[in-house]
Amino acid sequence: MVNQLLDEAVKTLRDFNLESDQRLAVFVREIYRDLHKKEPEITKEDCDGHQN
């Protein structure tokens, strides 16, 4: 799963656009949900509020 995440991140960085960025965000949310199955679903708004 980490390997897939890194592959998707590389693709996004090579050809950064809104669509690739959104695909990466969806993938990250799916991984997060898998890791935290007991916690409520993370929404796009939740992710937008946690920017560095």
mmCIF file of the N, C-alpha and C atoms, coordinates in Angstrom:
data_MODEL
# 
_entry.id   MODEL 
# 
loop_
_atom_site.group_PDB 
_atom_site.id 
_atom_site.type_symbol 
_atom_site.label_atom_id 
_atom_site.label_alt_id 
_atom_site.label_comp_id 
_atom_site.label_asym_id 
_atom_site.label_entity_id 
_atom_site.label_seq_id 
_atom_site.pdbx_PDB_ins_code 
_atom_site.Cartn_x 
_atom_site.Cartn_y 
_atom_site.Cartn_z 
_atom_site.occupancy 
_atom_site.B_iso_or_equiv 
_atom_site.pdbx_formal_charge 
_atom_site.auth_seq_id 
_atom_site.auth_comp_id 
_atom_site.auth_asym_id 
_atom_site.auth_atom_id 
_atom_site.pdbx_PDB_model_num 
ATOM 1   N N  . MET A 1 1  ? 0.829   -1.194 0.000   1.00 0.00 ? 1  MET A N  1 
ATOM 2   C CA . MET A 1 1  ? 0.000   0.000  0.000   1.00 0.00 ? 1  MET A CA 1 
ATOM 3   C C  . MET A 1 1  ? 0.877   1.263  0.000   1.00 0.00 ? 1  MET A C  1 
ATOM 4   N N  . VAL A 1 2  ? 1.939   1.223  0.784   1.00 0.00 ? 2  VAL A N  1 
ATOM 5   C CA . VAL A 1 2  ? 2.859   2.368  0.816   1.00 0.00 ? 2  VAL A CA 1 
ATOM 6   C C  . VAL A 1 2  ? 3.511   2.544  -0.547  1.00 0.00 ? 2  VAL A C  1 
ATOM 7   N N  . ASN A 1 3  ? 3.856   1.440  -1.165  1.00 0.00 ? 3  ASN A N  1 
ATOM 8   C CA . ASN A 1 3  ? 4.456   1.495  -2.496  1.00 0.00 ? 3  ASN A CA 1 
ATOM 9   C C  . ASN A 1 3  ? 3.499   2.150  -3.496  1.00 0.00 ? 3  ASN A C  1 
ATOM 10  N N  . GLN A 1 4  ? 2.225   1.786  -3.422  1.00 0.00 ? 4  GLN A N  1 
ATOM 11  C CA . GLN A 1 4  ? 1.224   2.381  -4.314  1.00 0.00 ? 4  GLN A CA 1 
ATOM 12  C C  . GLN A 1 4  ? 1.098   3.873  -4.047  1.00 0.00 ? 4  GLN A C  1 
ATOM 13  N N  . LEU A 1 5  ? 1.124   4.259  -2.770  1.00 0.00 ? 5  LEU A N  1 
ATOM 14  C CA . LEU A 1 5  ? 1.037   5.672  -2.413  1.00 0.00 ? 5  LEU A CA 1 
ATOM 15  C C  . LEU A 1 5  ? 2.217   6.445  -2.993  1.00 0.00 ? 5  LEU A C  1 
ATOM 16  N N  . LEU A 1 6  ? 3.407   5.883  -2.862  1.00 0.00 ? 6  LEU A N  1 
ATOM 17  C CA . LEU A 1 6  ? 4.588   6.559  -3.403  1.00 0.00 ? 6  LEU A CA 1 
ATOM 18  C C  . LEU A 1 6  ? 4.528   6.658  -4.926  1.00 0.00 ? 6  LEU A C  1 
ATOM 19  N N  . ASP A 1 7  ? 4.069   5.598  -5.582  1.00 0.00 ? 7  ASP A N  1 
ATOM 20  C CA . ASP A 1 7  ? 3.911   5.641  -7.043  1.00 0.00 ? 7  ASP A CA 1 
ATOM 21  C C  . ASP A 1 7  ? 2.935   6.731  -7.459  1.00 0.00 ? 7  ASP A C  1 
ATOM 22  N N  . GLU A 1 8  ? 1.822   6.817  -6.755  1.00 0.00 ? 8  GLU A N  1 
ATOM 23  C CA . GLU A 1 8  ? 0.814   7.836  -7.075  1.00 0.00 ? 8  GLU A CA 1 
ATOM 24  C C  . GLU A 1 8  ? 1.357   9.240  -6.809  1.00 0.00 ? 8  GLU A C  1 
ATOM 25  N N  . ALA A 1 9  ? 2.124   9.399  -5.730  1.00 0.00 ? 9  ALA A N  1 
ATOM 26  C CA . ALA A 1 9  ? 2.718   10.696 -5.420  1.00 0.00 ? 9  ALA A CA 1 
ATOM 27  C C  . ALA A 1 9  ? 3.715   11.115 -6.499  1.00 0.00 ? 9  ALA A C  1 
ATOM 28  N N  . VAL A 1 10 ? 4.519   10.168 -6.974  1.00 0.00 ? 10 VAL A N  1 
ATOM 29  C CA . VAL A 1 10 ? 5.484   10.464 -8.045  1.00 0.00 ? 10 VAL A CA 1 
ATOM 30  C C  . VAL A 1 10 ? 4.742   10.902 -9.305  1.00 0.00 ? 10 VAL A C  1 
ATOM 31  N N  . LYS A 1 11 ? 3.691   10.192 -9.675  1.00 0.00 ? 11 LYS A N  1 
ATOM 32  C CA . LYS A 1 11 ? 2.904   10.558 -10.862 1.00 0.00 ? 11 LYS A CA 1 
ATOM 33  C C  . LYS A 1 11 ? 2.342   11.972 -10.716 1.00 0.00 ? 11 LYS A C  1 
ATOM 34  N N  . THR A 1 12 ? 1.851   12.274 -9.513  1.00 0.00 ? 12 THR A N  1 
ATOM 35  C CA . THR A 1 12 ? 1.262   13.591 -9.261  1.00 0.00 ? 12 THR A CA 1 
ATOM 36  C C  . THR A 1 12 ? 2.314   14.684 -9.387  1.00 0.00 ? 12 THR A C  1 
ATOM 37  N N  . LEU A 1 13 ? 3.489   14.440 -8.836  1.00 0.00 ? 13 LEU A N  1 
ATOM 38  C CA . LEU A 1 13 ? 4.537   15.457 -8.883  1.00 0.00 ? 13 LEU A CA 1 
ATOM 39  C C  . LEU A 1 13 ? 5.100   15.654 -10.286 1.00 0.00 ? 13 LEU A C  1 
ATOM 40  N N  . ARG A 1 14 ? 5.130   14.588 -11.076 1.00 0.00 ? 14 ARG A N  1 
ATOM 41  C CA . ARG A 1 14 ? 5.638   14.707 -12.450 1.00 0.00 ? 14 ARG A CA 1 
ATOM 42  C C  . ARG A 1 14 ? 4.697   15.505 -13.333 1.00 0.00 ? 14 ARG A C  1 
ATOM 43  N N  . ASP A 1 15 ? 3.413   15.342 -13.129 1.00 0.00 ? 15 ASP A N  1 
ATOM 44  C CA . ASP A 1 15 ? 2.420   16.021 -13.965 1.00 0.00 ? 15 ASP A CA 1 
ATOM 45  C C  . ASP A 1 15 ? 1.359   16.625 -13.060 1.00 0.00 ? 15 ASP A C  1 
ATOM 46  N N  . PHE A 1 16 ? 1.766   17.639 -12.281 1.00 0.00 ? 16 PHE A N  1 
ATOM 47  C CA . PHE A 1 16 ? 0.858   18.207 -11.293 1.00 0.00 ? 16 PHE A CA 1 
ATOM 48  C C  . PHE A 1 16 ? -0.271  18.966 -11.971 1.00 0.00 ? 16 PHE A C  1 
ATOM 49  N N  . ASN A 1 17 ? -1.480  18.541 -11.670 1.00 0.00 ? 17 ASN A N  1 
ATOM 50  C CA . ASN A 1 17 ? -2.683  19.247 -12.099 1.00 0.00 ? 17 ASN A CA 1 
ATOM 51  C C  . ASN A 1 17 ? -3.782  18.903 -11.112 1.00 0.00 ? 17 ASN A C  1 
ATOM 52  N N  . LEU A 1 18 ? -4.908  19.548 -11.223 1.00 0.00 ? 18 LEU A N  1 
ATOM 53  C CA . LEU A 1 18 ? -5.994  19.358 -10.268 1.00 0.00 ? 18 LEU A CA 1 
ATOM 54  C C  . LEU A 1 18 ? -6.457  17.906 -10.220 1.00 0.00 ? 18 LEU A C  1 
ATOM 55  N N  . GLU A 1 19 ? -6.578  17.277 -11.374 1.00 0.00 ? 19 GLU A N  1 
ATOM 56  C CA . GLU A 1 19 ? -7.053  15.894 -11.424 1.00 0.00 ? 19 GLU A CA 1 
ATOM 57  C C  . GLU A 1 19 ? -6.095  14.935 -10.719 1.00 0.00 ? 19 GLU A C  1 
ATOM 58  N N  . SER A 1 20 ? -4.806  15.049 -10.982 1.00 0.00 ? 20 SER A N  1 
ATOM 59  C CA . SER A 1 20 ? -3.834  14.155 -10.341 1.00 0.00 ? 20 SER A CA 1 
ATOM 60  C C  . SER A 1 20 ? -3.768  14.430 -8.843  1.00 0.00 ? 20 SER A C  1 
ATOM 61  N N  . ASP A 1 21 ? -3.889  15.684 -8.456  1.00 0.00 ? 21 ASP A N  1 
ATOM 62  C CA . ASP A 1 21 ? -3.882  16.037 -7.045  1.00 0.00 ? 21 ASP A CA 1 
ATOM 63  C C  . ASP A 1 21 ? -5.092  15.431 -6.335  1.00 0.00 ? 21 ASP A C  1 
ATOM 64  N N  . GLN A 1 22 ? -6.245  15.479 -6.968  1.00 0.00 ? 22 GLN A N  1 
ATOM 65  C CA . GLN A 1 22 ? -7.457  14.907 -6.376  1.00 0.00 ? 22 GLN A CA 1 
ATOM 66  C C  . GLN A 1 22 ? -7.357  13.387 -6.267  1.00 0.00 ? 22 GLN A C  1 
ATOM 67  N N  . ARG A 1 23 ? -6.782  12.726 -7.274  1.00 0.00 ? 23 ARG A N  1 
ATOM 68  C CA . ARG A 1 23 ? -6.593  11.264 -7.208  1.00 0.00 ? 23 ARG A CA 1 
ATOM 69  C C  . ARG A 1 23 ? -5.704  10.899 -6.033  1.00 0.00 ? 23 ARG A C  1 
ATOM 70  N N  . LEU A 1 24 ? -4.634  11.654 -5.847  1.00 0.00 ? 24 LEU A N  1 
ATOM 71  C CA . LEU A 1 24 ? -3.727  11.394 -4.736  1.00 0.00 ? 24 LEU A CA 1 
ATOM 72  C C  . LEU A 1 24 ? -4.447  11.609 -3.401  1.00 0.00 ? 24 LEU A C  1 
ATOM 73  N N  . ALA A 1 25 ? -5.229  12.655 -3.289  1.00 0.00 ? 25 ALA A N  1 
ATOM 74  C CA . ALA A 1 25 ? -5.966  12.930 -2.055  1.00 0.00 ? 25 ALA A CA 1 
ATOM 75  C C  . ALA A 1 25 ? -6.947  11.805 -1.734  1.00 0.00 ? 25 ALA A C  1 
ATOM 76  N N  . VAL A 1 26 ? -7.634  11.288 -2.741  1.00 0.00 ? 26 VAL A N  1 
ATOM 77  C CA . VAL A 1 26 ? -8.563  10.177 -2.536  1.00 0.00 ? 26 VAL A CA 1 
ATOM 78  C C  . VAL A 1 26 ? -7.809  8.950  -2.036  1.00 0.00 ? 26 VAL A C  1 
ATOM 79  N N  . PHE A 1 27 ? -6.688  8.663  -2.641  1.00 0.00 ? 27 PHE A N  1 
ATOM 80  C CA . PHE A 1 27 ? -5.888  7.506  -2.247  1.00 0.00 ? 27 PHE A CA 1 
ATOM 81  C C  . PHE A 1 27 ? -5.412  7.648  -0.807  1.00 0.00 ? 27 PHE A C  1 
ATOM 82  N N  . VAL A 1 28 ? -4.953  8.832  -0.426  1.00 0.00 ? 28 VAL A N  1 
ATOM 83  C CA . VAL A 1 28 ? -4.490  9.070  0.934   1.00 0.00 ? 28 VAL A CA 1 
ATOM 84  C C  . VAL A 1 28 ? -5.644  8.896  1.923   1.00 0.00 ? 28 VAL A C  1 
ATOM 85  N N  . ARG A 1 29 ? -6.831  9.403  1.588   1.00 0.00 ? 29 ARG A N  1 
ATOM 86  C CA . ARG A 1 29 ? -7.991  9.223  2.474   1.00 0.00 ? 29 ARG A CA 1 
ATOM 87  C C  . ARG A 1 29 ? -8.334  7.752  2.639   1.00 0.00 ? 29 ARG A C  1 
ATOM 88  N N  . GLU A 1 30 ? -8.237  6.970  1.562   1.00 0.00 ? 30 GLU A N  1 
ATOM 89  C CA . GLU A 1 30 ? -8.521  5.535  1.643   1.00 0.00 ? 30 GLU A CA 1 
ATOM 90  C C  . GLU A 1 30 ? -7.534  4.839  2.571   1.00 0.00 ? 30 GLU A C  1 
ATOM 91  N N  . ILE A 1 31 ? -6.271  5.192  2.462   1.00 0.00 ? 31 ILE A N  1 
ATOM 92  C CA . ILE A 1 31 ? -5.259  4.604  3.343   1.00 0.00 ? 31 ILE A CA 1 
ATOM 93  C C  . ILE A 1 31 ? -5.538  5.001  4.791   1.00 0.00 ? 31 ILE A C  1 
ATOM 94  N N  . TYR A 1 32 ? -5.848  6.249  5.001   1.00 0.00 ? 32 TYR A N  1 
ATOM 95  C CA . TYR A 1 32 ? -6.129  6.733  6.348   1.00 0.00 ? 32 TYR A CA 1 
ATOM 96  C C  . TYR A 1 32 ? -7.314  5.977  6.945   1.00 0.00 ? 32 TYR A C  1 
ATOM 97  N N  . ARG A 1 33 ? -8.361  5.797  6.147   1.00 0.00 ? 33 ARG A N  1 
ATOM 98  C CA . ARG A 1 33 ? -9.543  5.054  6.616   1.00 0.00 ? 33 ARG A CA 1 
ATOM 99  C C  . ARG A 1 33 ? -9.166  3.626  6.972   1.00 0.00 ? 33 ARG A C  1 
ATOM 100 N N  . ASP A 1 34 ? -8.352  2.985  6.153   1.00 0.00 ? 34 ASP A N  1 
ATOM 101 C CA . ASP A 1 34 ? -7.922  1.612  6.432   1.00 0.00 ? 34 ASP A CA 1 
ATOM 102 C C  . ASP A 1 34 ? -7.142  1.537  7.748   1.00 0.00 ? 34 ASP A C  1 
ATOM 103 N N  . LEU A 1 35 ? -6.327  2.528  8.003   1.00 0.00 ? 35 LEU A N  1 
ATOM 104 C CA . LEU A 1 35 ? -5.527  2.541  9.223   1.00 0.00 ? 35 LEU A CA 1 
ATOM 105 C C  . LEU A 1 35 ? -6.353  2.862  10.466  1.00 0.00 ? 35 LEU A C  1 
ATOM 106 N N  . HIS A 1 36 ? -7.418  3.614  10.272  1.00 0.00 ? 36 HIS A N  1 
ATOM 107 C CA . HIS A 1 36 ? -8.245  4.079  11.393  1.00 0.00 ? 36 HIS A CA 1 
ATOM 108 C C  . HIS A 1 36 ? -9.695  3.672  11.182  1.00 0.00 ? 36 HIS A C  1 
ATOM 109 N N  . LYS A 1 37 ? -9.932  2.397  11.001  1.00 0.00 ? 37 LYS A N  1 
ATOM 110 C CA . LYS A 1 37 ? -11.276 1.908  10.674  1.00 0.00 ? 37 LYS A CA 1 
ATOM 111 C C  . LYS A 1 37 ? -12.320 2.273  11.716  1.00 0.00 ? 37 LYS A C  1 
ATOM 112 N N  . LYS A 1 38 ? -11.936 2.462  12.937  1.00 0.00 ? 38 LYS A N  1 
ATOM 113 C CA . LYS A 1 38 ? -12.895 2.756  14.000  1.00 0.00 ? 38 LYS A CA 1 
ATOM 114 C C  . LYS A 1 38 ? -13.281 4.229  14.035  1.00 0.00 ? 38 LYS A C  1 
ATOM 115 N N  . GLU A 1 39 ? -12.548 5.043  13.332  1.00 0.00 ? 39 GLU A N  1 
ATOM 116 C CA . GLU A 1 39 ? -12.807 6.478  13.347  1.00 0.00 ? 39 GLU A CA 1 
ATOM 117 C C  . GLU A 1 39 ? -13.752 6.859  12.214  1.00 0.00 ? 39 GLU A C  1 
ATOM 118 N N  . PRO A 1 40 ? -14.454 7.978  12.338  1.00 0.00 ? 40 PRO A N  1 
ATOM 119 C CA . PRO A 1 40 ? -15.367 8.411  11.268  1.00 0.00 ? 40 PRO A CA 1 
ATOM 120 C C  . PRO A 1 40 ? -14.609 8.736  9.984   1.00 0.00 ? 40 PRO A C  1 
ATOM 121 N N  . GLU A 1 41 ? -15.335 8.727  8.884   1.00 0.00 ? 41 GLU A N  1 
ATOM 122 C CA . GLU A 1 41 ? -14.752 9.006  7.572   1.00 0.00 ? 41 GLU A CA 1 
ATOM 123 C C  . GLU A 1 41 ? -14.166 10.410 7.527   1.00 0.00 ? 41 GLU A C  1 
ATOM 124 N N  . ILE A 1 42 ? -13.027 10.539 6.883   1.00 0.00 ? 42 ILE A N  1 
ATOM 125 C CA . ILE A 1 42 ? -12.378 11.830 6.693   1.00 0.00 ? 42 ILE A CA 1 
ATOM 126 C C  . ILE A 1 42 ? -12.907 12.432 5.399   1.00 0.00 ? 42 ILE A C  1 
ATOM 127 N N  . THR A 1 43 ? -13.407 13.651 5.504   1.00 0.00 ? 43 THR A N  1 
ATOM 128 C CA . THR A 1 43 ? -13.960 14.319 4.333   1.00 0.00 ? 43 THR A CA 1 
ATOM 129 C C  . THR A 1 43 ? -12.907 15.229 3.711   1.00 0.00 ? 43 THR A C  1 
ATOM 130 N N  . LYS A 1 44 ? -13.204 15.701 2.518   1.00 0.00 ? 44 LYS A N  1 
ATOM 131 C CA . LYS A 1 44 ? -12.303 16.640 1.842   1.00 0.00 ? 44 LYS A CA 1 
ATOM 132 C C  . LYS A 1 44 ? -12.114 17.890 2.701   1.00 0.00 ? 44 LYS A C  1 
ATOM 133 N N  . GLU A 1 45 ? -13.184 18.332 3.346   1.00 0.00 ? 45 GLU A N  1 
ATOM 134 C CA . GLU A 1 45 ? -13.107 19.523 4.182   1.00 0.00 ? 45 GLU A CA 1 
ATOM 135 C C  . GLU A 1 45 ? -12.166 19.296 5.365   1.00 0.00 ? 45 GLU A C  1 
ATOM 136 N N  . ASP A 1 46 ? -12.207 18.078 5.938   1.00 0.00 ? 46 ASP A N  1 
ATOM 137 C CA . ASP A 1 46 ? -11.297 17.763 7.028   1.00 0.00 ? 46 ASP A CA 1 
ATOM 138 C C  . ASP A 1 46 ? -9.848  17.847 6.554   1.00 0.00 ? 46 ASP A C  1 
ATOM 139 N N  . CYS A 1 47 ? -9.561  17.308 5.379   1.00 0.00 ? 47 CYS A N  1 
ATOM 140 C CA . CYS A 1 47 ? -8.207  17.324 4.835   1.00 0.00 ? 47 CYS A CA 1 
ATOM 141 C C  . CYS A 1 47 ? -7.758  18.758 4.551   1.00 0.00 ? 47 CYS A C  1 
ATOM 142 N N  . ASP A 1 48 ? -8.647  19.575 4.016   1.00 0.00 ? 48 ASP A N  1 
ATOM 143 C CA . ASP A 1 48 ? -8.299  20.957 3.695   1.00 0.00 ? 48 ASP A CA 1 
ATOM 144 C C  . ASP A 1 48 ? -7.952  21.746 4.957   1.00 0.00 ? 48 ASP A C  1 
ATOM 145 N N  . GLY A 1 49 ? -8.519  21.377 6.083   1.00 0.00 ? 49 GLY A N  1 
ATOM 146 C CA . GLY A 1 49 ? -8.258  22.074 7.324   1.00 0.00 ? 49 GLY A CA 1 
ATOM 147 C C  . GLY A 1 49 ? -6.940  21.690 7.966   1.00 0.00 ? 49 GLY A C  1 
ATOM 148 N N  . HIS A 1 50 ? -6.242  20.677 7.438   1.00 0.00 ? 50 HIS A N  1 
ATOM 149 C CA . HIS A 1 50 ? -4.987  20.203 8.028   1.00 0.00 ? 50 HIS A CA 1 
ATOM 150 C C  . HIS A 1 50 ? -3.804  20.430 7.101   1.00 0.00 ? 50 HIS A C  1 
ATOM 151 N N  . GLN A 1 51 ? -3.735  21.558 6.480   1.00 0.00 ? 51 GLN A N  1 
ATOM 152 C CA . GLN A 1 51 ? -2.616  21.853 5.590   1.00 0.00 ? 51 GLN A CA 1 
ATOM 153 C C  . GLN A 1 51 ? -1.476  22.421 6.399   1.00 0.00 ? 51 GLN A C  1 
ATOM 154 N N  . ASN A 1 52 ? -0.245  22.098 5.981   1.00 0.00 ? 52 ASN A N  1 
ATOM 155 C CA . ASN A 1 52 ? 0.945   22.629 6.657   1.00 0.00 ? 52 ASN A CA 1 
ATOM 156 C C  . ASN A 1 52 ? 1.383   23.899 5.999   1.00 0.00 ? 52 ASN A C  1 
# 
